[in-house]
Amino acid sequence: MIEPRRIAFRRIAEAAVQRADAIVPRWLPDGKREGTEWVALNPTRGDSRKGSFKVNLKSGKWSDFATGDRGGDLISLAAYIYRLDQGEAAKRIADMLGIDAYE
């Protein structure tokens, strides 16, 4: 029996955070950089004021302080924004970055 290929989540997340300055503004174009954070409206809800939804461009950690939604990397951010499962988000990011999604 052939083993299913494992998605290289850690490698993809590390590659994505290295390009966070380009990726995050593409995903959240209404935002702005404030120090090491990208501050934007949350595109998944009727957000009317910037400030509660932030992405750390150095670590990839993100949070919506109004709802409590949060994640530890840009894979989880993509999954959240685009309503994907973690595996599909990782594969799409790997494809966008031109890297192999699998270990």
N, C-alpha and C positions, 0 to 999 in steps of 0.2 A: 504494500500500500504506500502511496506517495504521501509524504508529510505535506500539509498545507504550508505555504510560504508565510513567514511571519513578517508583519509590517515593522519597519525600523523606526518606531515612534521617537525614540531619543535622538537618533541621528537627524531625522527630519525636523524635529523641534529645534535642535541646535542650529541647523542650517537656516531655518526660518528666522530665528532671532538675530542671526548675523545680518539679515536683510530686512529687519523690522522697519527701518527708516523708509524703505520703499514699499513694503507690503501693507503695513497698517494704514497709511494714508490712502492707498488704493481701495482698501476695504471700507474705510470710514472717511470718505472724502470731505465731509462737512466739519471735520475736526481741526485742531491746531496743536502744535507742539508747545508744551510748557515744561521746560527743563528736560527731564528724561521721560516724560509722559506724553501720550497722545490723548487729548481730551476731546470727546465727541458726543454727539447725541446717540443714544442707543437705538439702532435701526429696527430692533425687534418689538418696540413698544412705542406708544405715543409720547415720546420724550420731547419736552419743549425747551429745556435749558441745559446747556453744556455744563459739565462739572461733576455730574454723578457717575458718568461712564468714562473710565480711564484705562489706558493700556500702558504698562511700563515697557518702553522700547529697548531697555537693556536686558530685562529678564523674560519678557513675554507674558508676565502675569497681568491679569486684567480683572476689573470688578465693576459692577454696577452697584454703587453704594445705596441707591434708592430701592433696589429689589433684593439685594443680597446675592445676585448671580455673580459667579466668579470662576476663574480658571487659572491654571498654572503655566500655560504656554500658548503659543499661537495656533496650535492644532485645536485646542479646546475653544479658542476664540472663533476660529473658522466654523467649527461644528455648531457653536452657539448662534452665530450670525446667520449662517446659511441653512440652519436646521438639518445638519448632517450627523451621522454617527461618527465617532472618533476615527474609525478606520478609513471611511470615505474621505473625511477631511484631510487626514494624513496623506492619502494617495493623491488627492488633488493638489496639495501643497508641494509634494515631491515632484509632480508633473510640472507645476508652475516654475519650480526651481531647476528643473532639468536633472534631477537626481533619481536614483533607483529607490523606490518605495520599500523595497524588501531587504531583509538581512541576508 
